[in-house]
Amino acid sequence: MAKTLSPSERLSLENALQRFARWQTVTPLQEAPTALSVFQSGLSNTSVLVEDKELRRYVVRIGNASDNANAWDTPSPINRRAEHQALLAAAQQGIAPTPRFVDVHSQILVCDYLEPTPVNDFDVKGTAALLRQIHALPPLNHQLDLAHHFRGYMQRIQGTDENGLLAVRDSLQRYPETLRRLDAFNEPSVLCHNDLLPANRMLTAGQWYALDWEYCTMGNRWFDIAVVLWGEQAPTDYWPEFAGDYLQDKPTDAQLEQLRLCYALYGLLEWLWCATNPAADMTTDIERVLAAFEHCE
């Protein structure tokens, strides 16, 4: 493998492979699969591509011990049980890779490997349809509490980036009122992916799949939609069209207002996540965050 696993990651991988008899594969495995390569690791997970004797491929995902501290929704831990429940339901609907083995305690998950189809442009209708399918999945006992997450970040951010804090001071002062305005709509909670950025959407054989369900919760569907639009850097005058494709109807002014509020809140959350996780080696454009809050006025 090109990338070297840490000793703890290698131990977890060996643990997963040696329990091959418990993998729920199409036909029972007769021996442990072979590791082929390591995908680019994130802060929460390391993923390894493996192959069995019949040349079927799987992805073994190993949760990092510190994933709770690095989650964008800190201080709440990632709920691996909720993730597995959502992943199973999504796989049954054909919008997620099929899980073959899970050990929640050891933070090991094995799923089918999907061969990606190269995509150059944002597939508006395909992504809108994927969101509709996600939001129709059975509910979880795991609710997104944005106010709680913001409070946790505010405690962690103090003293870490004084210049950045000054730059987003107005947004930090506005977010409580923005949350109150959003809550006033009393939007029913649905199952949300919460991280449906381009890297977590894959086209395979003409079907869109959602990957990496670790941040899934019950929540406001417009927050989930805002994550997609933020990741695509879609201009605001384009939002009604995307919302219309999602709803399969013309969006109301109230729905578009929720989208604006969620877009600003997600942008600020991403900035806070980057500021408190320097190891992520990524930044969020402060000007985009400020502009998003201005757009809420």
Secondary structure, DSSP 8 states (H G I E B T S, - for coil): --S---HHHHHHHHHHHHTGGG---SS--SS--EEEEE----SSEEEEEEE-TT--EEEEEEE-TTHHHH-TTTTS---HHHHHHHHHHHHHTTSS--EEEEETTTTEEEEE--------S--HHHHHHHHHHHHTS---S-B--HHHHHHHHHHHHTTT-HHHHHHTHHHHHHHHHHHHHHHTT----EEE-S---GGGEEEETTEEEE---TT-EEE-HHHHHHHHHHHHT--GGGHHHHHHHHHTS---HHHHHHHHHHHHHHHHHHHHHHHH-GGG-----HHHHHHHHHHT-
